Amino acid sequence: MDLEKVVSDLTKERDRLSGVIKALLGAALSPDGNKRVGRPMGSTTKRKKRGGITPEGRRRLSLAMKKRWAEGKMKRK
């Protein structure tokens, strides 16, 4: 093999790898070279939903409150 061809191939490979590294780092760094802090610009994140009450639980709660209110009315009479 020709030494010039080997050097040329290695230079091309180096340039290709440099481009790949820049692309990967570009995803992690802002344009001015500082690491980004916070969420990426343009992304919208929804707040995580908290656990809600199931229809069965809502029914049990309703019945318990009705019972409690009825007992309170009975004490007032």
N, CA, C and O atoms as a CHARMM CRD file, in Angstrom:
* protein
*
  308
    1    1 MET  N      0.83100  -1.18800   0.00000 PROA 1      0.00000
    2    1 MET  CA     0.00000   0.00000   0.00000 PROA 1      0.00000
    3    1 MET  C      0.87400   1.24900   0.00000 PROA 1      0.00000
    4    1 MET  O      1.98900   1.26300   0.52200 PROA 1      0.00000
    5    2 ASP  N      0.34100   2.25700  -0.58400 PROA 2      0.00000
    6    2 ASP  CA     1.03400   3.52900  -0.68800 PROA 2      0.00000
    7    2 ASP  C      0.86100   4.30000   0.62900 PROA 2      0.00000
    8    2 ASP  O     -0.24700   4.37600   1.16100 PROA 2      0.00000
    9    3 LEU  N      1.93800   4.86300   1.14800 PROA 3      0.00000
   10    3 LEU  CA     1.91700   5.60800   2.40700 PROA 3      0.00000
   11    3 LEU  C      0.98900   6.81300   2.31700 PROA 3      0.00000
   12    3 LEU  O      0.29000   7.12000   3.28300 PROA 3      0.00000
   13    4 GLU  N      0.96700   7.49200   1.19400 PROA 4      0.00000
   14    4 GLU  CA     0.10000   8.66000   1.03600 PROA 4      0.00000
   15    4 GLU  C     -1.37100   8.25300   1.09200 PROA 4      0.00000
   16    4 GLU  O     -2.19100   8.97800   1.65500 PROA 4      0.00000
   17    5 LYS  N     -1.70700   7.11500   0.51900 PROA 5      0.00000
   18    5 LYS  CA    -3.09300   6.64200   0.55000 PROA 5      0.00000
   19    5 LYS  C     -3.51400   6.29000   1.97500 PROA 5      0.00000
   20    5 LYS  O     -4.63900   6.58400   2.37700 PROA 5      0.00000
   21    6 VAL  N     -2.63000   5.67000   2.73300 PROA 6      0.00000
   22    6 VAL  CA    -2.92400   5.32100   4.12700 PROA 6      0.00000
   23    6 VAL  C     -3.16300   6.59200   4.93600 PROA 6      0.00000
   24    6 VAL  O     -4.12100   6.67200   5.70500 PROA 6      0.00000
   25    7 VAL  N     -2.30100   7.57600   4.76300 PROA 7      0.00000
   26    7 VAL  CA    -2.44000   8.84400   5.49100 PROA 7      0.00000
   27    7 VAL  C     -3.74000   9.53000   5.08200 PROA 7      0.00000
   28    7 VAL  O     -4.44600  10.07400   5.93200 PROA 7      0.00000
   29    8 SER  N     -4.05900   9.51000   3.79500 PROA 8      0.00000
   30    8 SER  CA    -5.29100  10.12300   3.30600 PROA 8      0.00000
   31    8 SER  C     -6.51300   9.42900   3.90100 PROA 8      0.00000
   32    8 SER  O     -7.45600  10.09900   4.32500 PROA 8      0.00000
   33    9 ASP  N     -6.51000   8.11100   3.93900 PROA 9      0.00000
   34    9 ASP  CA    -7.62300   7.36100   4.51500 PROA 9      0.00000
   35    9 ASP  C     -7.77700   7.65500   6.00900 PROA 9      0.00000
   36    9 ASP  O     -8.89200   7.82000   6.50400 PROA 9      0.00000
   37   10 LEU  N     -6.65500   7.71800   6.71800 PROA 10     0.00000
   38   10 LEU  CA    -6.70800   8.01100   8.15400 PROA 10     0.00000
   39   10 LEU  C     -7.21800   9.43100   8.40700 PROA 10     0.00000
   40   10 LEU  O     -7.95700   9.66200   9.36400 PROA 10     0.00000
   41   11 THR  N     -6.83400  10.37000   7.56400 PROA 11     0.00000
   42   11 THR  CA    -7.29800  11.75000   7.70700 PROA 11     0.00000
   43   11 THR  C     -8.80400  11.82800   7.48000 PROA 11     0.00000
   44   11 THR  O     -9.50900  12.51100   8.22200 PROA 11     0.00000
   45   12 LYS  N     -9.29900  11.13100   6.45900 PROA 12     0.00000
   46   12 LYS  CA   -10.73700  11.10200   6.20200 PROA 12     0.00000
   47   12 LYS  C    -11.49200  10.49400   7.38200 PROA 12     0.00000
   48   12 LYS  O    -12.53700  11.00100   7.78900 PROA 12     0.00000
   49   13 GLU  N    -10.95800   9.41200   7.92300 PROA 13     0.00000
   50   13 GLU  CA   -11.59600   8.75400   9.07000 PROA 13     0.00000
   51   13 GLU  C    -11.59900   9.68400  10.28100 PROA 13     0.00000
   52   13 GLU  O    -12.59300   9.75900  11.00300 PROA 13     0.00000
   53   14 ARG  N    -10.48900  10.39300  10.50600 PROA 14     0.00000
   54   14 ARG  CA   -10.41100  11.35100  11.62000 PROA 14     0.00000
   55   14 ARG  C    -11.45500  12.44000  11.46200 PROA 14     0.00000
   56   14 ARG  O    -12.12700  12.79700  12.43000 PROA 14     0.00000
   57   15 ASP  N    -11.60300  12.97600  10.25200 PROA 15     0.00000
   58   15 ASP  CA   -12.57900  14.02400  10.00000 PROA 15     0.00000
   59   15 ASP  C    -14.00800  13.51000  10.21600 PROA 15     0.00000
   60   15 ASP  O    -14.85500  14.21200  10.76900 PROA 15     0.00000
   61   16 ARG  N    -14.25700  12.28600   9.77400 PROA 16     0.00000
   62   16 ARG  CA   -15.57900  11.69700   9.96000 PROA 16     0.00000
   63   16 ARG  C    -15.89000  11.52300  11.44300 PROA 16     0.00000
   64   16 ARG  O    -16.98900  11.85000  11.89200 PROA 16     0.00000
   65   17 LEU  N    -14.92700  11.01200  12.20000 PROA 17     0.00000
   66   17 LEU  CA   -15.11800  10.82100  13.64100 PROA 17     0.00000
   67   17 LEU  C    -15.27000  12.15600  14.36200 PROA 17     0.00000
   68   17 LEU  O    -16.05900  12.26300  15.30100 PROA 17     0.00000
   69   18 SER  N    -14.54100  13.15400  13.94300 PROA 18     0.00000
   70   18 SER  CA   -14.68000  14.48000  14.54700 PROA 18     0.00000
   71   18 SER  C    -16.09100  15.01300  14.34200 PROA 18     0.00000
   72   18 SER  O    -16.67500  15.60500  15.24900 PROA 18     0.00000
   73   19 GLY  N    -16.63800  14.80300  13.14600 PROA 19     0.00000
   74   19 GLY  CA   -18.00600  15.23400  12.87300 PROA 19     0.00000
   75   19 GLY  C    -19.01500  14.51700  13.74200 PROA 19     0.00000
   76   19 GLY  O    -19.96300  15.12200  14.24300 PROA 19     0.00000
   77   20 VAL  N    -18.80500  13.21800  13.91900 PROA 20     0.00000
   78   20 VAL  CA   -19.70900  12.43000  14.76300 PROA 20     0.00000
   79   20 VAL  C    -19.62900  12.91100  16.21000 PROA 20     0.00000
   80   20 VAL  O    -20.65700  13.06100  16.87100 PROA 20     0.00000
   81   21 ILE  N    -18.43000  13.15000  16.69600 PROA 21     0.00000
   82   21 ILE  CA   -18.25200  13.61500  18.07400 PROA 21     0.00000
   83   21 ILE  C    -18.90900  14.97900  18.25900 PROA 21     0.00000
   84   21 ILE  O    -19.57400  15.21200  19.26800 PROA 21     0.00000
   85   22 LYS  N    -18.73300  15.87600  17.30300 PROA 22     0.00000
   86   22 LYS  CA   -19.36100  17.19800  17.39500 PROA 22     0.00000
   87   22 LYS  C    -20.87200  17.08200  17.40600 PROA 22     0.00000
   88   22 LYS  O    -21.54400  17.80200  18.14400 PROA 22     0.00000
   89   23 ALA  N    -21.41200  16.18500  16.59500 PROA 23     0.00000
   90   23 ALA  CA   -22.86200  16.00600  16.56500 PROA 23     0.00000
   91   23 ALA  C    -23.37100  15.48100  17.90000 PROA 23     0.00000
   92   23 ALA  O    -24.40300  15.93000  18.40000 PROA 23     0.00000
   93   24 LEU  N    -22.64300  14.52900  18.47500 PROA 24     0.00000
   94   24 LEU  CA   -23.05800  13.97600  19.77200 PROA 24     0.00000
   95   24 LEU  C    -22.95300  15.02300  20.87200 PROA 24     0.00000
   96   24 LEU  O    -23.84800  15.14200  21.70800 PROA 24     0.00000
   97   25 LEU  N    -21.87100  15.77400  20.87300 PROA 25     0.00000
   98   25 LEU  CA   -21.70900  16.80900  21.88300 PROA 25     0.00000
   99   25 LEU  C    -22.68000  17.95900  21.65100 PROA 25     0.00000
  100   25 LEU  O    -23.10300  18.61000  22.60600 PROA 25     0.00000
  101   26 GLY  N    -23.03100  18.21300  20.42100 PROA 26     0.00000
  102   26 GLY  CA   -23.97300  19.27600  20.11500 PROA 26     0.00000
  103   26 GLY  C    -25.33200  19.02700  20.73000 PROA 26     0.00000
  104   26 GLY  O    -26.05400  19.96700  21.06300 PROA 26     0.00000
  105   27 ALA  N    -25.68000  17.76900  20.87900 PROA 27     0.00000
  106   27 ALA  CA   -26.95100  17.43600  21.51500 PROA 27     0.00000
  107   27 ALA  C    -26.90100  17.72000  23.01100 PROA 27     0.00000
  108   27 ALA  O    -27.93400  17.97000  23.63200 PROA 27     0.00000
  109   28 ALA  N    -25.70400  17.68400  23.59200 PROA 28     0.00000
  110   28 ALA  CA   -25.57300  17.87900  25.03300 PROA 28     0.00000
  111   28 ALA  C    -25.13600  19.29100  25.39800 PROA 28     0.00000
  112   28 ALA  O    -25.28000  19.70100  26.55000 PROA 28     0.00000
  113   29 LEU  N    -24.61000  20.03400  24.44700 PROA 29     0.00000
  114   29 LEU  CA   -24.10900  21.36900  24.74600 PROA 29     0.00000
  115   29 LEU  C    -24.90300  22.42600  24.00700 PROA 29     0.00000
  116   29 LEU  O    -25.43100  22.18100  22.92200 PROA 29     0.00000
  117   30 SER  N    -24.98100  23.59100  24.59700 PROA 30     0.00000
  118   30 SER  CA   -25.64500  24.70600  23.93600 PROA 30     0.00000
  119   30 SER  C    -24.67600  25.32700  22.92500 PROA 30     0.00000
  120   30 SER  O    -23.49000  24.99800  22.93500 PROA 30     0.00000
  121   31 PRO  N    -25.15500  26.21000  22.06000 PROA 31     0.00000
  122   31 PRO  CA   -24.30400  26.78800  21.02100 PROA 31     0.00000
  123   31 PRO  C    -23.05900  27.51000  21.56200 PROA 31     0.00000
  124   31 PRO  O    -22.03000  27.54200  20.88700 PROA 31     0.00000
  125   32 ASP  N    -23.14000  28.08500  22.76300 PROA 32     0.00000
  126   32 ASP  CA   -21.97400  28.79100  23.29400 PROA 32     0.00000
  127   32 ASP  C    -21.00300  27.87300  24.03100 PROA 32     0.00000
  128   32 ASP  O    -20.01200  28.34700  24.58600 PROA 32     0.00000
  129   33 GLY  N    -21.26700  26.58000  24.04600 PROA 33     0.00000
  130   33 GLY  CA   -20.34400  25.61700  24.62900 PROA 33     0.00000
  131   33 GLY  C    -20.62200  25.26600  26.07400 PROA 33     0.00000
  132   33 GLY  O    -19.97600  24.37200  26.62100 PROA 33     0.00000
  133   34 ASN  N    -21.56700  25.94500  26.70700 PROA 34     0.00000
  134   34 ASN  CA   -21.90000  25.63200  28.09900 PROA 34     0.00000
  135   34 ASN  C    -22.92100  24.51800  28.14400 PROA 34     0.00000
  136   34 ASN  O    -23.73200  24.35900  27.23200 PROA 34     0.00000
  137   35 LYS  N    -22.86900  23.75200  29.21300 PROA 35     0.00000
  138   35 LYS  CA   -23.85500  22.69000  29.36400 PROA 35     0.00000
  139   35 LYS  C    -25.21400  23.32000  29.62700 PROA 35     0.00000
  140   35 LYS  O    -25.32500  24.33600  30.31300 PROA 35     0.00000
  141   36 ARG  N    -26.23500  22.70000  29.07200 PROA 36     0.00000
  142   36 ARG  CA   -27.58500  23.20900  29.26600 PROA 36     0.00000
  143   36 ARG  C    -28.05900  22.90600  30.67400 PROA 36     0.00000
  144   36 ARG  O    -27.70400  21.89200  31.27500 PROA 36     0.00000
  145   37 VAL  N    -28.87400  23.82100  31.17900 PROA 37     0.00000
  146   37 VAL  CA   -29.47000  23.62500  32.48800 PROA 37     0.00000
  147   37 VAL  C    -30.97100  23.70600  32.30800 PROA 37     0.00000
  148   37 VAL  O    -31.46200  24.62100  31.64700 PROA 37     0.00000
  149   38 GLY  N    -31.70300  22.78000  32.87400 PROA 38     0.00000
  150   38 GLY  CA   -33.14900  22.78400  32.73700 PROA 38     0.00000
  151   38 GLY  C    -33.59700  21.98200  31.53400 PROA 38     0.00000
  152   38 GLY  O    -32.82200  21.25100  30.91800 PROA 38     0.00000
  153   39 ARG  N    -34.86000  22.14100  31.22100 PROA 39     0.00000
  154   39 ARG  CA   -35.41300  21.36400  30.11700 PROA 39     0.00000
  155   39 ARG  C    -35.02800  21.98200  28.78000 PROA 39     0.00000
  156   39 ARG  O    -34.78100  23.18600  28.70900 PROA 39     0.00000
  157   40 PRO  N    -34.97200  21.18700  27.72900 PROA 40     0.00000
  158   40 PRO  CA   -34.62100  21.70800  26.40400 PROA 40     0.00000
  159   40 PRO  C    -35.65400  22.70600  25.91400 PROA 40     0.00000
  160   40 PRO  O    -36.83900  22.58300  26.22300 PROA 40     0.00000
  161   41 MET  N    -35.21200  23.68100  25.15900 PROA 41     0.00000
  162   41 MET  CA   -36.12100  24.69300  24.63700 PROA 41     0.00000
  163   41 MET  C    -37.12100  24.04600  23.69300 PROA 41     0.00000
  164   41 MET  O    -36.76900  23.17200  22.90000 PROA 41     0.00000
  165   42 GLY  N    -38.35600  24.48100  23.78500 PROA 42     0.00000
  166   42 GLY  CA   -39.38700  23.97500  22.90000 PROA 42     0.00000
  167   42 GLY  C    -40.06500  22.71000  23.38100 PROA 42     0.00000
  168   42 GLY  O    -41.05800  22.28300  22.79200 PROA 42     0.00000
  169   43 SER  N    -39.55800  22.10600  24.42800 PROA 43     0.00000
  170   43 SER  CA   -40.20600  20.88500  24.90100 PROA 43     0.00000
  171   43 SER  C    -41.28200  21.25700  25.90100 PROA 43     0.00000
  172   43 SER  O    -41.10100  22.15200  26.72600 PROA 43     0.00000
  173   44 THR  N    -42.36500  20.58300  25.81900 PROA 44     0.00000
  174   44 THR  CA   -43.44100  20.80400  26.77600 PROA 44     0.00000
  175   44 THR  C    -43.60500  19.52400  27.57000 PROA 44     0.00000
  176   44 THR  O    -43.79000  18.44400  27.01100 PROA 44     0.00000
  177   45 THR  N    -43.53800  19.66300  28.85500 PROA 45     0.00000
  178   45 THR  CA   -43.69700  18.48800  29.71100 PROA 45     0.00000
  179   45 THR  C    -44.94600  18.68200  30.56300 PROA 45     0.00000
  180   45 THR  O    -45.17600  19.75000  31.12900 PROA 45     0.00000
  181   46 LYS  N    -45.72000  17.65100  30.63500 PROA 46     0.00000
  182   46 LYS  CA   -46.91400  17.69800  31.45800 PROA 46     0.00000
  183   46 LYS  C    -46.55500  17.23500  32.85700 PROA 46     0.00000
  184   46 LYS  O    -45.67800  16.39000  33.04200 PROA 46     0.00000
  185   47 ARG  N    -47.23900  17.79500  33.83600 PROA 47     0.00000
  186   47 ARG  CA   -47.01300  17.36000  35.20000 PROA 47     0.00000
  187   47 ARG  C    -47.49200  15.93500  35.35800 PROA 47     0.00000
  188   47 ARG  O    -48.46900  15.51500  34.73800 PROA 47     0.00000
  189   48 LYS  N    -46.80600  15.21900  36.17700 PROA 48     0.00000
  190   48 LYS  CA   -47.16000  13.82900  36.42800 PROA 48     0.00000
  191   48 LYS  C    -48.48400  13.78500  37.18700 PROA 48     0.00000
  192   48 LYS  O    -48.66300  14.47200  38.19300 PROA 48     0.00000
  193   49 LYS  N    -49.40600  12.96500  36.68700 PROA 49     0.00000
  194   49 LYS  CA   -50.70100  12.85100  37.34300 PROA 49     0.00000
  195   49 LYS  C    -50.54800  12.10900  38.65600 PROA 49     0.00000
  196   49 LYS  O    -49.80200  11.13600  38.76200 PROA 49     0.00000
  197   50 ARG  N    -51.25800  12.58100  39.63300 PROA 50     0.00000
  198   50 ARG  CA   -51.28300  11.87700  40.90500 PROA 50     0.00000
  199   50 ARG  C    -52.40400  10.85400  40.86100 PROA 50     0.00000
  200   50 ARG  O    -53.31200  10.93600  40.03500 PROA 50     0.00000
  201   51 GLY  N    -52.32500   9.91300  41.74400 PROA 51     0.00000
  202   51 GLY  CA   -53.33500   8.87200  41.77100 PROA 51     0.00000
  203   51 GLY  C    -54.69900   9.44200  42.09500 PROA 51     0.00000
  204   51 GLY  O    -54.84700  10.17100  43.07600 PROA 51     0.00000
  205   52 GLY  N    -55.67800   9.13200  41.30400 PROA 52     0.00000
  206   52 GLY  CA   -57.03200   9.61900  41.52800 PROA 52     0.00000
  207   52 GLY  C    -57.85300   8.60000  42.28400 PROA 52     0.00000
  208   52 GLY  O    -57.39800   7.49400  42.57400 PROA 52     0.00000
  209   53 ILE  N    -59.05500   8.99100  42.59100 PROA 53     0.00000
  210   53 ILE  CA   -59.93300   8.08000  43.31600 PROA 53     0.00000
  211   53 ILE  C    -60.71500   7.25600  42.28600 PROA 53     0.00000
  212   53 ILE  O    -61.17300   7.78100  41.27100 PROA 53     0.00000
  213   54 THR  N    -60.85400   6.00600  42.55600 PROA 54     0.00000
  214   54 THR  CA   -61.57100   5.12200  41.63800 PROA 54     0.00000
  215   54 THR  C    -63.07500   5.31800  41.82400 PROA 54     0.00000
  216   54 THR  O    -63.50400   5.81500  42.86500 PROA 54     0.00000
  217   55 PRO  N    -63.87000   4.94100  40.84600 PROA 55     0.00000
  218   55 PRO  CA   -65.32500   5.05200  41.01600 PROA 55     0.00000
  219   55 PRO  C    -65.83000   4.27600  42.23700 PROA 55     0.00000
  220   55 PRO  O    -66.74800   4.72100  42.92500 PROA 55     0.00000
  221   56 GLU  N    -65.23000   3.12300  42.49700 PROA 56     0.00000
  222   56 GLU  CA   -65.63000   2.34700  43.67800 PROA 56     0.00000
  223   56 GLU  C    -65.29000   3.10600  44.96100 PROA 56     0.00000
  224   56 GLU  O    -66.09200   3.14700  45.89400 PROA 56     0.00000
  225   57 GLY  N    -64.11200   3.69900  45.00200 PROA 57     0.00000
  226   57 GLY  CA   -63.71300   4.46600  46.17300 PROA 57     0.00000
  227   57 GLY  C    -64.57900   5.70200  46.36300 PROA 57     0.00000
  228   57 GLY  O    -64.90300   6.07000  47.49200 PROA 57     0.00000
  229   58 ARG  N    -64.95500   6.34300  45.25700 PROA 58     0.00000
  230   58 ARG  CA   -65.82700   7.51700  45.32500 PROA 58     0.00000
  231   58 ARG  C    -67.18800   7.12900  45.90200 PROA 58     0.00000
  232   58 ARG  O    -67.77100   7.86900  46.69400 PROA 58     0.00000
  233   59 ARG  N    -67.68500   5.96300  45.49600 PROA 59     0.00000
  234   59 ARG  CA   -68.98300   5.49200  45.99900 PROA 59     0.00000
  235   59 ARG  C    -68.91400   5.19400  47.49800 PROA 59     0.00000
  236   59 ARG  O    -69.81200   5.55900  48.25600 PROA 59     0.00000
  237   60 ARG  N    -67.83200   4.52300  47.91200 PROA 60     0.00000
  238   60 ARG  CA   -67.67800   4.22200  49.33900 PROA 60     0.00000
  239   60 ARG  C    -67.57800   5.50500  50.16300 PROA 60     0.00000
  240   60 ARG  O    -68.16100   5.60100  51.24300 PROA 60     0.00000
  241   61 LEU  N    -66.84700   6.47600  49.65600 PROA 61     0.00000
  242   61 LEU  CA   -66.69600   7.74600  50.34500 PROA 61     0.00000
  243   61 LEU  C    -68.04100   8.46300  50.44100 PROA 61     0.00000
  244   61 LEU  O    -68.38100   9.02700  51.48100 PROA 61     0.00000
  245   62 SER  N    -68.79700   8.43500  49.35200 PROA 62     0.00000
  246   62 SER  CA   -70.11500   9.06300  49.33900 PROA 62     0.00000
  247   62 SER  C    -71.03700   8.42700  50.38500 PROA 62     0.00000
  248   62 SER  O    -71.71300   9.12300  51.14300 PROA 62     0.00000
  249   63 LEU  N    -71.04900   7.11300  50.40800 PROA 63     0.00000
  250   63 LEU  CA   -71.90100   6.41200  51.38800 PROA 63     0.00000
  251   63 LEU  C    -71.45500   6.70500  52.81900 PROA 63     0.00000
  252   63 LEU  O    -72.29500   6.89400  53.69900 PROA 63     0.00000
  253   64 ALA  N    -70.16500   6.74400  53.05600 PROA 64     0.00000
  254   64 ALA  CA   -69.66200   7.02400  54.40100 PROA 64     0.00000
  255   64 ALA  C    -70.02500   8.44500  54.82900 PROA 64     0.00000
  256   64 ALA  O    -70.39200   8.66600  55.98300 PROA 64     0.00000
  257   65 MET  N    -69.92600   9.42100  53.90300 PROA 65     0.00000
  258   65 MET  CA   -70.26800  10.80000  54.25500 PROA 65     0.00000
  259   65 MET  C    -71.76700  10.93700  54.51600 PROA 65     0.00000
  260   65 MET  O    -72.17500  11.63400  55.44500 PROA 65     0.00000
  261   66 LYS  N    -72.59000  10.27200  53.69700 PROA 66     0.00000
  262   66 LYS  CA   -74.03700  10.31500  53.92300 PROA 66     0.00000
  263   66 LYS  C    -74.38200   9.74600  55.29800 PROA 66     0.00000
  264   66 LYS  O    -75.22900  10.28500  56.01100 PROA 66     0.00000
  265   67 LYS  N    -73.71600   8.65200  55.65700 PROA 67     0.00000
  266   67 LYS  CA   -73.94000   8.03800  56.96700 PROA 67     0.00000
  267   67 LYS  C    -73.52800   8.99700  58.08300 PROA 67     0.00000
  268   67 LYS  O    -74.22600   9.13500  59.08800 PROA 67     0.00000
  269   68 ARG  N    -72.37700   9.65900  57.89100 PROA 68     0.00000
  270   68 ARG  CA   -71.87800  10.60600  58.89900 PROA 68     0.00000
  271   68 ARG  C    -72.84600  11.78300  59.05600 PROA 68     0.00000
  272   68 ARG  O    -73.13800  12.19500  60.17800 PROA 68     0.00000
  273   69 TRP  N    -73.34000  12.32200  57.94900 PROA 69     0.00000
  274   69 TRP  CA   -74.26200  13.44900  58.01800 PROA 69     0.00000
  275   69 TRP  C    -75.58400  13.03800  58.67200 PROA 69     0.00000
  276   69 TRP  O    -76.17500  13.79800  59.43900 PROA 69     0.00000
  277   70 ALA  N    -76.03200  11.82700  58.35500 PROA 70     0.00000
  278   70 ALA  CA   -77.27400  11.34400  58.96600 PROA 70     0.00000
  279   70 ALA  C    -77.10400  11.20000  60.47500 PROA 70     0.00000
  280   70 ALA  O    -78.01800  11.53000  61.23200 PROA 70     0.00000
  281   71 GLU  N    -75.95500  10.71500  60.91900 PROA 71     0.00000
  282   71 GLU  CA   -75.70800  10.57700  62.35400 PROA 71     0.00000
  283   71 GLU  C    -75.66000  11.95100  63.01900 PROA 71     0.00000
  284   71 GLU  O    -76.13100  12.11400  64.14400 PROA 71     0.00000
  285   72 GLY  N    -75.10200  12.92200  62.33700 PROA 72     0.00000
  286   72 GLY  CA   -75.05800  14.27300  62.87500 PROA 72     0.00000
  287   72 GLY  C    -76.43100  14.88000  63.00400 PROA 72     0.00000
  288   72 GLY  O    -76.70700  15.59200  63.97000 PROA 72     0.00000
  289   73 LYS  N    -77.29900  14.61100  62.04500 PROA 73     0.00000
  290   73 LYS  CA   -78.68200  15.11900  62.11700 PROA 73     0.00000
  291   73 LYS  C    -79.43000  14.45200  63.26000 PROA 73     0.00000
  292   73 LYS  O    -80.23900  15.09400  63.93000 PROA 73     0.00000
  293   74 MET  N    -79.16600  13.16200  63.48800 PROA 74     0.00000
  294   74 MET  CA   -79.84200  12.43700  64.55500 PROA 74     0.00000
  295   74 MET  C    -79.43600  12.99900  65.92600 PROA 74     0.00000
  296   74 MET  O    -80.26400  13.05300  66.83600 PROA 74     0.00000
  297   75 LYS  N    -78.18600  13.41300  66.08100 PROA 75     0.00000
  298   75 LYS  CA   -77.72200  13.94700  67.37100 PROA 75     0.00000
  299   75 LYS  C    -78.33900  15.30400  67.65100 PROA 75     0.00000
  300   75 LYS  O    -78.56100  15.64400  68.81400 PROA 75     0.00000
  301   76 ARG  N    -78.62000  16.08400  66.62700 PROA 76     0.00000
  302   76 ARG  CA   -79.17000  17.42400  66.80800 PROA 76     0.00000
  303   76 ARG  C    -80.65700  17.39100  67.18000 PROA 76     0.00000
  304   76 ARG  O    -81.16400  18.34600  67.76800 PROA 76     0.00000
  305   77 LYS  N    -81.33500  16.34200  66.85700 PROA 77     0.00000
  306   77 LYS  CA   -82.78100  16.27700  67.14200 PROA 77     0.00000
  307   77 LYS  C    -83.06600  16.00200  68.57000 PROA 77     0.00000
  308   77 LYS  O    -84.23000  15.91900  68.96300 PROA 77     0.00000
